Amino acid sequence: MLTLALLLIGSHQTWAQANGKCGFVPTQEMIQRTLANKAAAENGLALDFRDGETYVPIKFHLIAKLDGSFRVDESNVFEALCYLNNAYIDQGIQFYIYQGFDYINNDVAWDFPEDNLFLMNSRKEARAVNIYIGNKAETPDDPSPGTTLAYYNPGYDWIVCKRSEVNGGSSTLAHELGHFFSLLHTFNGWECSPWDDEIHGNPVSSTTAPCPSLEDGDPVDVELADGSNCETAGDFLCDTPADYNFGLFDNGDCIYNYNCMDPSGNSMDPMENNFMSYFGNCASYVFTEEQEGLVAADLASRSILDTDFTPIATEIEGVPTLNYPVDGENVAYNTVAFNWTPVDGADRYILEYDIDQNFSLLAQEIIVWGTYKSVEGPFLENKEYFWRVRPLNAYYGCTSYSEKGTFMTTDAVAVKEVQEVNAFQVMPNPVAAGNDLQVNLDVNTGFDGQVILRSLDGRTIFAKEMAFATGSNVEFIPTQNLSAGIYMVSIVTQTGVSTKRVVVGN
């Protein structure tokens, strides 16, 4: 498992700076679901519902402002997916991105997603876990605005997460998915008032927790250190030791630093590295066996989730080789064509470019379904750009970027596509060396031009003047003397160029 970073918040100092917390509050229905799943797990009813890995779909709703700005980077979502799959792999649960991302542009939802419930409901995917990622993660009636990093809403059965928490180093989403699968905080009943000896006494002076556990205000019993009431107090599990939210103000060292005694006078010994606690900077976090039983039981009960589908579940080991732009090449500033080699297991790629070699200034990210992308700016004139590519699939996000490539933009403007061409096809593609390439054109107005075959380094391999007639046109290009590789077939006129990539095999 990856080394896990800060769960939801860290030390007292971090709390003062970030004011972070989980906004989950269990409803009466949620408590009943937790107890029902506990009973199912204890009776073994959830053990045989699956064989091998279960792939759980997640629909990520990426919310931006109305103009499309300030959306979480897709690369961060893939890194968060990598983190989730490492966190749940011991349970035989792996998550995958369900039918791509949902892009939402809405000022209200971007700032506070649940301020636009109608929009959220209209975009909810019934067959997947729904995670909405906006600028903030508070409910409209949050008593402490600015403090919530994420929450699971059991009424709507979705997760809302602050975009700054979506990355490969935060376990916030792993924690919230625990709630989605019916887990409570290990310190259930102490969310609003972490233990303080001046407030709660030492030993603790009350047998009921200070915060209502349910929406109707019913209290939950204070769990005792010896576990004697673990079935009916705290999170109702007996292998998660009693915790009175000690992690909220810990020192960020994953160490319980207090000398609290429970109402019976016994010393507390919480489980710092539990996913559902608040202790920070533990070397790794875990779910207990009983927590895993509840997760399995809850997943078994969610028949509507599309868990019968198996995505491309290949671990991607390679990285692409960048083909063009060739390092240092001059390109017209308004349009740049990118190409790279395919990687086994990848069905999509993130193309990233920036004028900063660390990709931290004006970085642009584009998801590409293939290995070629022509990008129409905006690019700055007369600037050096850096670019790289990351291979991905719907399941596997633990990948690396390629080496950086560079190109220089000029003040020249790239030529336009040939307007007289309705359709342009090169076939077969790939083609075996020695077989002719067939170029098919459907033309709306006749014109004179050239058919040109070039290598990636710009050498002209084949060129022929053509008079293209209105309607269908066919031309053949020989490949007998071509080495295996990538070539470009272009239709060139005085007013434009249309280009297709072709792969020549052995």
C-alpha positions as CSV (number, residue, x, y, z in Angstrom):
1,M,0.0,0.0,0.0
2,L,1.1,3.5,-0.7
3,T,2.4,5.5,2.2
4,L,-0.7,7.4,3.2
5,A,-0.7,11.1,4.0
6,L,-2.8,13.2,6.3
7,L,-6.3,11.7,6.6
8,L,-8.5,14.7,7.0
9,I,-6.5,17.0,9.2
10,G,-3.3,16.9,11.0
11,S,-1.9,18.7,14.0
12,H,-3.6,21.5,15.9
13,Q,-1.6,23.9,13.8
14,T,-2.8,22.4,10.6
15,W,-6.4,22.6,11.9
16,A,-5.9,26.3,12.6
17,Q,-4.6,26.8,9.1
18,A,-6.9,24.5,7.1
19,N,-9.9,24.1,9.4
20,G,-10.5,20.7,7.9
21,K,-13.1,18.2,8.9
22,C,-15.4,15.5,7.6
23,G,-19.0,16.8,7.3
24,F,-20.7,13.4,7.6
25,V,-23.6,13.1,10.0
26,P,-25.4,9.8,10.2
27,T,-29.2,9.7,9.8
28,Q,-31.5,7.2,11.5
29,E,-31.7,5.3,8.3
30,M,-27.9,5.3,8.1
31,I,-27.6,3.8,11.6
32,Q,-30.1,1.1,10.7
33,R,-28.1,0.3,7.5
34,T,-24.9,0.1,9.6
35,L,-26.5,-2.3,12.1
36,A,-28.2,-4.4,9.3
37,N,-24.8,-4.7,7.5
38,K,-23.2,-5.7,10.8
39,A,-25.8,-8.5,11.3
40,A,-25.3,-9.7,7.7
41,A,-21.5,-9.8,8.1
42,E,-21.8,-11.7,11.4
43,N,-24.1,-14.2,9.9
44,G,-21.8,-14.7,6.9
45,L,-24.5,-13.5,4.4
46,A,-22.1,-11.3,2.5
47,L,-19.1,-13.6,2.1
48,D,-20.0,-15.4,-1.1
49,F,-21.7,-12.7,-3.2
50,R,-18.5,-12.2,-5.3
51,D,-15.6,-14.3,-6.6
52,G,-12.3,-12.5,-7.0
53,E,-12.0,-8.7,-7.5
54,T,-15.1,-6.6,-7.5
55,Y,-14.9,-3.5,-9.7
56,V,-16.9,-0.7,-8.3
57,P,-17.8,2.2,-10.8
58,I,-17.3,5.8,-9.7
59,K,-18.9,8.7,-11.6
60,F,-16.6,11.7,-11.0
61,H,-18.5,14.9,-11.6
62,L,-15.8,17.6,-12.2
63,I,-17.4,21.0,-11.5
64,A,-16.0,24.2,-12.9
65,K,-17.1,27.8,-12.9
66,L,-19.5,28.8,-15.7
67,D,-16.6,29.7,-18.0
68,G,-15.0,26.3,-17.4
69,S,-12.2,27.6,-15.2
70,F,-10.9,26.2,-11.8
71,R,-11.9,22.6,-12.5
72,V,-9.9,19.9,-10.7
73,D,-7.2,18.5,-13.0
74,E,-8.1,15.1,-14.5
75,S,-4.6,13.9,-13.6
76,N,-5.3,14.6,-9.9
77,V,-8.5,12.4,-10.2
78,F,-6.5,9.5,-11.6
79,E,-3.9,9.9,-8.8
80,A,-6.8,9.8,-6.3
81,L,-8.1,6.7,-8.0
82,C,-4.7,5.1,-7.6
83,Y,-4.8,5.9,-3.9
84,L,-8.3,4.5,-3.5
85,N,-7.4,1.2,-5.2
86,N,-4.4,0.8,-3.0
87,A,-6.5,1.6,0.1
88,Y,-9.2,-1.0,-0.8
89,I,-7.1,-3.7,-2.5
90,D,-7.0,-5.9,0.6
91,Q,-10.8,-6.2,0.5
92,G,-10.8,-7.3,-3.1
93,I,-12.5,-4.0,-4.1
94,Q,-11.1,-1.9,-7.0
95,F,-12.7,1.3,-8.4
96,Y,-12.9,2.4,-11.9
97,I,-14.1,5.5,-13.8
98,Y,-17.6,4.9,-15.1
99,Q,-18.1,6.0,-18.7
100,G,-15.7,9.0,-18.5
101,F,-15.9,12.2,-16.5
102,D,-19.0,14.3,-16.1
103,Y,-18.0,18.0,-16.8
104,I,-20.3,20.5,-15.1
105,N,-19.9,24.3,-15.6
106,N,-22.0,26.2,-13.0
107,D,-20.9,29.0,-10.7
108,V,-23.3,28.0,-7.9
109,A,-22.4,24.3,-7.9
110,W,-18.7,25.0,-8.3
111,D,-18.7,27.0,-5.0
112,F,-21.1,24.9,-3.0
113,P,-22.3,21.8,-4.9
114,E,-25.4,21.2,-2.8
115,D,-26.6,24.8,-3.4
116,N,-27.7,23.4,-6.7
117,L,-29.4,20.2,-5.8
118,F,-31.5,20.1,-8.9
119,L,-28.4,20.1,-11.1
120,M,-26.7,17.4,-9.0
121,N,-29.8,15.2,-9.1
122,S,-30.1,15.6,-12.8
123,R,-26.4,14.4,-13.3
124,K,-26.5,11.6,-10.8
125,E,-25.6,8.2,-12.2
126,A,-27.7,5.5,-10.6
127,R,-25.3,2.6,-11.5
128,A,-22.2,4.2,-9.9
129,V,-20.8,5.9,-6.8
130,N,-21.3,9.6,-7.4
131,I,-18.5,11.9,-6.3
132,Y,-19.0,15.7,-7.0
133,I,-15.8,17.7,-6.9
134,G,-16.2,21.5,-6.5
135,N,-14.4,24.4,-4.9
136,K,-15.8,23.8,-1.4
137,A,-17.6,21.0,0.3
138,E,-20.2,22.4,2.7
139,T,-23.9,22.0,2.9
140,P,-26.0,25.1,2.8
141,D,-26.7,25.0,6.5
142,D,-23.1,24.1,7.6
143,P,-22.6,25.6,11.1
144,S,-18.8,26.1,10.5
145,P,-18.4,27.2,6.8
146,G,-14.9,26.8,5.4
147,T,-14.0,23.8,7.5
148,T,-15.4,20.8,5.6
149,L,-13.1,19.0,3.3
150,A,-15.6,16.3,2.1
151,Y,-18.8,14.5,3.3
152,Y,-21.0,11.6,2.4
153,N,-24.7,12.5,2.2
154,P,-26.6,9.4,3.1
155,G,-29.9,11.0,2.1
156,Y,-28.8,11.5,-1.5
157,D,-26.2,8.7,-1.4
158,W,-23.4,10.7,-2.9
159,I,-20.1,12.2,-1.9
160,V,-19.1,15.9,-2.2
161,C,-15.4,16.7,-2.0
162,K,-13.3,19.8,-2.1
163,R,-11.1,19.9,-5.1
164,S,-7.9,20.5,-3.1
165,E,-8.4,17.0,-1.5
166,V,-8.4,15.2,-4.8
167,N,-4.9,14.0,-5.3
168,G,-2.6,11.0,-4.7
169,G,-1.6,12.0,-1.2
170,S,-4.9,12.6,0.6
171,S,-7.1,9.8,2.0
172,T,-10.1,11.9,2.3
173,L,-12.0,10.0,-0.5
174,A,-11.0,6.7,1.0
175,H,-12.5,7.9,4.3
176,E,-15.7,9.1,2.6
177,L,-16.1,5.9,0.7
178,G,-16.0,4.2,4.1
179,H,-19.1,6.2,5.0
180,F,-20.7,5.3,1.7
181,F,-20.3,1.7,2.6
182,S,-22.0,2.3,6.0
183,L,-18.9,2.8,8.3
184,L,-19.2,5.4,11.0
185,H,-16.4,7.4,12.6
186,T,-14.4,5.5,15.2
187,F,-15.3,8.4,17.4
188,N,-19.0,8.4,16.5
189,G,-20.7,10.9,18.8
190,W,-17.7,13.2,19.3
191,E,-17.6,14.9,16.0
192,C,-18.7,18.3,17.2
193,S,-16.8,18.3,20.5
194,P,-13.5,16.4,20.7
195,W,-12.5,15.3,24.2
196,D,-11.3,18.1,26.4
197,D,-10.7,17.5,30.1
198,E,-12.0,20.9,31.1
199,I,-15.3,20.3,29.2
200,H,-15.9,16.6,29.5
201,G,-13.9,15.7,32.6
202,N,-11.2,13.1,33.3
203,P,-12.4,10.5,33.8
204,V,-15.2,11.4,31.3
205,S,-18.2,12.5,33.4
206,S,-21.0,11.5,31.0
207,T,-22.0,8.1,29.7
208,T,-23.5,9.7,26.5
209,A,-21.4,11.3,23.8
210,P,-21.6,15.1,23.6
211,C,-22.8,15.3,20.0
212,P,-26.1,14.0,18.7
213,S,-25.3,11.0,16.5
214,L,-28.5,11.2,14.6
215,E,-30.5,13.9,12.8
216,D,-33.3,13.5,15.3
217,G,-30.9,14.4,18.2
218,D,-30.7,11.0,19.9
219,P,-27.3,10.6,21.7
220,V,-25.0,7.7,21.3
221,D,-23.4,6.0,24.3
222,V,-19.8,6.7,25.2
223,E,-17.7,3.7,24.3
224,L,-15.7,2.2,27.1
225,A,-12.0,1.5,26.8
226,D,-12.4,-2.2,27.8
227,G,-14.9,-2.7,24.9
228,S,-17.6,-4.0,27.3
229,N,-20.3,-1.9,25.5
230,C,-18.8,-1.9,22.0
231,E,-21.9,-3.5,20.5
232,T,-24.1,-0.5,21.4
233,A,-21.7,2.4,21.6
234,G,-19.4,4.4,19.4
235,D,-19.3,2.9,15.9
236,F,-20.9,-0.3,17.1
237,L,-17.8,-2.4,16.2
238,C,-15.7,-4.2,18.7
239,D,-12.3,-4.3,16.9
240,T,-12.1,-0.5,16.6
241,P,-11.0,0.7,20.0
242,A,-12.9,3.6,21.7
243,D,-11.9,7.0,20.4
244,Y,-13.2,10.4,21.6
245,N,-11.9,12.3,18.5
246,F,-8.4,12.5,19.9
247,G,-7.0,12.8,16.4
248,L,-8.5,16.2,15.7
249,F,-5.8,18.0,17.6
250,D,-3.0,15.5,17.5
251,N,0.5,16.6,16.7
252,G,0.5,15.2,13.2
253,D,2.7,12.2,14.3
254,C,0.0,9.5,14.4
255,I,0.5,9.2,18.2
256,Y,-2.2,9.4,20.9
257,N,-0.8,12.1,23.3
258,Y,-3.5,12.3,26.0
259,N,-4.1,10.6,29.3
260,C,-7.8,10.4,29.0
261,M,-9.8,8.0,31.1
262,D,-13.3,6.7,30.1
263,P,-16.3,7.0,32.5
264,S,-15.1,3.8,34.2
265,G,-11.7,5.2,34.9
266,N,-9.9,3.1,32.4
267,S,-7.1,4.6,30.2
268,M,-7.9,5.0,26.5
269,D,-5.9,3.4,23.7
270,P,-7.4,4.4,20.4
271,M,-6.4,3.0,17.0
272,E,-4.6,5.9,15.4
273,N,-4.1,4.4,11.9
274,N,-7.7,3.6,11.3
275,F,-9.1,5.1,8.0
276,M,-12.2,6.3,9.9
277,S,-10.2,8.2,12.6
278,Y,-8.7,11.6,12.4
279,F,-5.1,10.9,13.3
280,G,-2.6,12.3,10.8
281,N,0.6,11.3,9.1
282,C,0.4,7.6,9.9
283,A,2.8,5.4,7.9
284,S,-0.2,3.5,6.6
285,Y,-3.9,3.3,7.4
286,V,-6.1,0.2,7.6
287,F,-9.6,-1.0,7.9
288,T,-10.3,-3.6,10.6
289,E,-11.8,-7.0,9.9
290,E,-15.3,-5.9,11.2
291,Q,-15.1,-2.7,9.1
292,E,-14.3,-4.8,6.1
293,G,-17.3,-7.0,6.9
294,L,-19.6,-4.0,6.9
295,V,-18.2,-2.8,3.6
296,A,-18.7,-6.2,2.0
297,A,-22.2,-6.5,3.3
298,D,-23.1,-3.0,2.1
299,L,-21.6,-3.7,-1.4
300,A,-23.5,-6.9,-1.6
301,S,-26.8,-5.1,-0.9
302,R,-26.2,-2.5,-3.6
303,S,-27.5,-4.5,-6.6
304,I,-28.0,-1.4,-8.7
305,L,-24.2,-0.7,-8.9
306,D,-22.8,-1.9,-12.2
307,T,-20.3,-4.3,-10.5
308,D,-20.8,-7.0,-13.1
309,F,-18.8,-5.1,-15.6
310,T,-15.0,-5.7,-15.7
311,P,-13.1,-2.7,-17.1
312,I,-9.7,-2.9,-18.7
313,A,-7.9,-3.9,-15.5
314,T,-4.4,-3.9,-16.8
315,E,-1.6,-2.4,-14.8
316,I,0.3,0.0,-17.0
317,E,4.0,-0.4,-16.8
318,G,5.4,1.6,-19.7
319,V,5.4,5.2,-20.7
320,P,5.0,6.7,-24.2
321,T,7.8,7.8,-26.5
322,L,7.2,11.2,-27.9
323,N,7.3,11.3,-31.7
324,Y,6.4,14.9,-32.6
325,P,6.8,17.8,-32.3
326,V,10.5,16.8,-32.5
327,D,12.6,18.3,-29.7
328,G,13.3,21.9,-30.5
329,E,11.1,22.0,-33.6
330,N,9.6,25.3,-34.7
331,V,5.8,25.1,-35.1
332,A,3.2,27.6,-36.0
333,Y,1.8,29.1,-32.8
334,N,-1.9,28.7,-33.4
335,T,-2.0,24.9,-34.1
336,V,0.3,22.1,-32.8
337,A,0.0,18.4,-33.7
338,F,1.2,16.0,-31.1
339,N,1.9,12.3,-31.5
340,W,3.4,9.5,-29.3
341,T,3.7,5.8,-29.2
342,P,1.0,3.6,-27.7
343,V,1.5,1.9,-24.3
344,D,0.2,-1.6,-23.5
345,G,-2.9,-1.5,-21.3
346,A,-3.7,2.2,-22.0
347,D,-6.9,3.3,-23.6
348,R,-6.5,7.0,-23.0
349,Y,-3.7,9.5,-22.4
350,I,-3.3,12.8,-20.7
351,L,-1.4,15.3,-22.9
352,E,0.1,18.2,-20.9
353,Y,2.0,21.2,-22.1
354,D,3.3,24.4,-20.5
355,I,5.9,27.1,-21.0
356,D,7.3,26.0,-17.6
357,Q,9.4,22.9,-17.6
358,N,7.8,22.0,-14.2
359,F,4.3,22.3,-15.6
360,S,3.2,24.6,-12.9
361,L,2.6,28.0,-14.7
362,L,0.2,27.7,-17.5
363,A,-0.2,24.0,-17.7
364,Q,-3.0,22.6,-20.0
365,E,-4.2,19.1,-19.8
366,I,-6.2,17.2,-22.5
367,I,-7.5,13.7,-22.3
368,V,-6.8,12.0,-25.7
369,W,-8.4,8.7,-26.8
370,G,-5.5,7.6,-29.0
371,T,-2.0,8.7,-29.7
372,Y,-2.5,11.8,-31.9
373,K,-4.0,15.2,-31.1
374,S,-4.0,18.4,-33.1
375,V,-4.5,21.3,-30.6
376,E,-5.7,24.7,-31.8
377,G,-4.1,26.9,-29.1
378,P,-4.1,29.2,-27.5
379,F,-0.3,29.1,-27.7
380,L,1.9,32.1,-27.0
381,E,4.0,33.2,-30.0
382,N,7.8,32.8,-30.0
383,K,7.9,30.7,-26.8
384,E,9.5,27.5,-25.8
385,Y,7.0,24.9,-24.7
386,F,7.4,21.7,-22.8
387,W,5.1,18.7,-23.2
388,R,4.6,15.2,-21.8
389,V,2.1,12.3,-22.0
390,R,0.7,10.0,-19.3
391,P,-0.9,6.6,-20.2
392,L,-4.1,5.6,-18.3
393,N,-7.2,3.5,-18.4
394,A,-10.5,3.6,-16.5
395,Y,-9.1,1.4,-13.7
396,Y,-5.4,2.1,-13.4
397,G,-4.2,5.6,-12.4
398,C,-0.8,4.7,-10.8
399,T,1.2,5.7,-13.9
400,S,4.0,8.0,-14.8
401,Y,4.5,10.7,-17.4
402,S,6.8,10.3,-20.3
403,E,10.0,12.3,-20.6
404,K,9.5,15.9,-21.5
405,G,9.6,17.1,-25.1
406,T,10.1,20.7,-26.3
407,F,9.0,22.8,-29.2
408,M,9.3,26.4,-30.2
409,T,6.3,28.4,-31.4
410,T,6.9,30.9,-34.1
411,D,4.9,33.9,-35.3
412,A,3.7,32.0,-38.3
413,V,0.1,30.8,-38.6
414,A,-0.6,27.2,-39.4
415,V,-2.5,26.6,-42.6
416,K,-6.2,25.7,-42.5
417,E,-7.8,22.4,-43.4
418,V,-8.8,22.1,-47.1
419,Q,-12.4,23.4,-47.1
420,E,-13.3,21.6,-50.4
421,V,-12.9,18.2,-48.7
422,N,-16.0,16.7,-47.1
423,A,-14.3,13.4,-46.1
424,F,-10.7,12.1,-46.1
425,Q,-9.8,8.5,-45.5
426,V,-6.6,6.5,-45.7
427,M,-6.9,2.7,-45.7
428,P,-5.9,0.2,-44.6
429,N,-4.4,1.7,-41.5
430,P,-2.2,0.2,-40.2
431,V,-0.9,-1.1,-43.6
432,A,1.7,-3.9,-44.1
433,A,4.8,-2.7,-46.0
434,G,4.4,-3.7,-49.7
435,N,0.7,-3.1,-49.9
436,D,-0.7,0.1,-51.4
437,L,-2.3,2.8,-49.3
438,Q,-5.7,3.8,-50.7
439,V,-6.6,7.5,-50.3
440,N,-10.3,8.2,-50.5
441,L,-11.6,11.8,-50.8
442,D,-15.1,13.1,-51.0
443,V,-15.0,16.6,-52.5
444,N,-17.7,19.3,-52.6
445,T,-15.9,21.5,-55.2
446,G,-13.2,20.4,-57.6
447,F,-9.7,21.7,-57.0
448,D,-6.0,21.2,-58.0
449,G,-3.6,19.9,-55.3
450,Q,-1.1,17.3,-54.3
451,V,-1.1,14.0,-52.4
452,I,2.0,13.8,-50.3
453,L,3.5,11.1,-48.0
454,R,6.0,12.3,-45.5
455,S,8.0,10.7,-42.7
456,L,7.9,12.2,-39.2
457,D,11.2,14.0,-39.8
458,G,9.7,15.8,-42.7
459,R,11.2,13.9,-45.6
460,T,8.9,13.6,-48.7
461,I,8.5,10.0,-49.6
462,F,5.8,10.3,-52.3
463,A,4.2,13.3,-54.1
464,K,1.8,13.5,-56.9
465,E,-0.1,16.4,-58.5
466,M,-3.8,15.8,-58.7
467,A,-6.9,17.4,-60.2
468,F,-9.6,16.5,-57.7
469,A,-13.2,16.3,-59.1
470,T,-16.4,17.0,-57.3
471,G,-17.5,13.7,-55.7
472,S,-15.5,10.6,-54.9
473,N,-11.7,10.5,-55.7
474,V,-9.3,7.6,-55.2
475,E,-5.5,7.6,-55.3
476,F,-3.0,4.8,-54.4
477,I,0.4,5.3,-52.6
478,P,3.0,2.5,-52.8
479,T,4.7,1.4,-49.6
480,Q,7.2,-1.2,-50.9
481,N,10.3,0.6,-49.8
482,L,9.0,2.0,-46.5
483,S,10.4,1.0,-43.1
484,A,8.0,0.3,-40.3
485,G,6.9,3.4,-38.6
486,I,4.5,6.4,-38.6
487,Y,4.0,8.5,-41.7
488,M,1.7,11.4,-42.6
489,V,-0.5,11.6,-45.7
490,S,-1.4,15.1,-46.7
491,I,-3.8,16.7,-49.3
492,V,-2.1,20.1,-50.1
493,T,-3.7,23.0,-51.9
494,Q,-2.9,26.7,-52.1
495,T,-5.4,27.5,-49.4
496,G,-5.0,24.6,-46.9
497,V,-3.6,21.2,-45.8
498,S,-5.5,18.2,-44.6
499,T,-3.4,15.4,-43.0
500,K,-3.9,11.9,-41.8
501,R,-1.5,9.7,-39.8
502,V,-0.8,6.2,-41.0
503,V,1.1,3.3,-39.5
504,V,3.2,1.1,-41.7
505,G,4.0,-2.3,-40.3
506,N,6.5,-5.0,-41.3
